[in-house]
Amino acid sequence: MQTLKTRSDGDLAARFTALYTREHPRVCAYVHRRSGDRGAAEELTAEVFRTAWERMTDGQDVGTGWLFVTARNLLSNHHRSMARLSEIHRAVAETMGRAPASDRDDAVLDALDRLPAAHREVLLLSYWDGLSAAEAGAVLRCSTSAVWVRLHRARKAFRAVYDLPQEPV
């Protein structure tokens, strides 16, 4: 015999599943159009639906409008954090007396920004931080062999998105 709690949990799960199935593609497309990054869009959309689930388990109503407002707020937070990160990188470069970024530096940074987070992380650990495959594996919680595979895939993805700036003639 099903208890009232079990029945209401099942109803909640069914309502959430219906909402997710119906609205996930729309919310993800909305976030992707505004972020320009498929990986970030998927992560932010997952956060929208995680928050929606928590809200629904607390007995609050969640509709399409709420999902899009939440997505917009998360996008704003994402853009602010990216701007802060860029400012930190600029400040560190100035403090260390590094020469201003060239067009090639900007192209590399833009290409890194367009990569999925997993590819970007393994490249930065390897090239920026100078970690060995074993050290990067410890950070990423995977084997040395897995780091080499990830690094190979990340290099391939980087080459696909990197637009070499044209040298002035």
N, C-alpha and C positions, 0 to 999 in steps of 0.2 A: 504494500500500500504506500502510495506516494504522500509525503507530508506536504503541508502548505509551503514550507521553506524550499523544499526540493522543486516543487511545481513553479514557484516564483523564480527560482534560480534558472530553471529551464526556459521560462518565458523571457527572462532577462537576456539569456544567451541567444535565444532565437531573435529577439528584437535587435540586439547588437549585431548579430550576423547579417540580418537583413539590411541594417543601416550600412554596415561595412561593404557588403556586396554591391549595394546600390550607389553609394557615394564615394568609395575609395578611388575609382578612376577619375572622377571629376575633381576631387580634392588634390590628388597627385598631379593632375594636369595643371591645375591652378598654381600650385607651388612651383612646378617645373617651369612654367612660363615666366614666373617672377624671379626665380633664382638662376635659371640658365644652367643648372647643374642637376643631372638626373639622380646622382647619388644623394646629394643634399635633399632633393625633393622627396626621395623615398624615405630618408631618415626623418624629415620633418613631418611627412604624412603619417608615418608610424607613431610619432609623438602625439599628433592630433588624435589618432584613434585610441592610443593608450590613455590619454586624458579623458576622452569620451567614455571609455569603459569605466574608469574610476568614478566619473560623474554619475553614470547610470547606476553603478553599484551603490552609490550614496542616495539613490532614489530621485535624482534630478533628471529633468527632461533634456534630451539632446536631439536637435534637429539639424537640417541642412545648413541653415543660417549660422547656427552656433559653430558647426564644423569649419565653415569658411572664415568666420571671425577669429577663431582659434588659430587657423592656418595663417591668417594675416598677421596676428600677433607674434607667432613663432617666427615668421619670415622677418619681421622687424627686428626681433632679438638676434636672429642669425646675421642679418646685414650689419647690425651694430657690432657684433662680436668680430665679424670679418674686418670691419673698419678699424677696430681697436688692434687687432692682430697686425694689420698692415702698418699702423702707426708705430707699434712696438718694434717691428722689423726695421722701419725707417730710423727710429731713435737709436736702436742698437748699432745700426750701420754708421750713423753719424758719430756716436760715442766712440766707436772703435776706429774712427778716422778712415773708414772705407770710402773709396771714391763713389760719386753718385752713380746710380744704376744706369747702365747703357741700354740701348734698345734691345740688345740681345738678352741682357739680364731681365728686362721686362717681359720679353717673349717667353723666357724659361719660366718665370714666375706665373705668367698667365697660363702656360701649359700645365704647370703643376696644379693650379687652381681648378682646371677643368677635369683633372683626373679624379676617379673615385678615391675616397679617403684611404682605403686599404693600399692602393697603389702608391699614393702620395706618401703614406707613412713609411713603407719599406724603402722607397727611394731616399727620403730624408734621413732615415736612420743610417742607411748605407753611405750616402754621399755627403750629406750635410754634417751629420754627427760623427761620421767615420767609424761606425761600429762594424765589427766583423760579422760574418753570418751567424756565428754562435751567439755573439752578444745580442744581435738583432733578434735572434730566435728567443732569447730569454725575455726580451721586452715584449715581443709579440706572442709569447707563450706557444711556440711551435718549434719543430726540429730545425736543425741547420739545413737539411735537405729541403724542407718546406720553404725556408727563407730564399734559397736559391731559385726555387720554382716561382715564388712570388716576385722576386726581383726580375727574373726573366720576363714574366707577364707584365710587370710594371714598366720595364724598359720598352717593351713592344707597344704598350698603350701610350707611353709618353711620345714615342716616335710618331704615332698616329695623330696626336693632337698638336704637336710642336710645329709651328710655322716659323721657319727660319727667316728672320728679317732680311730684307733686300739690302745689300751693301750699296751705298751711293756710288754712282758711276762718274 
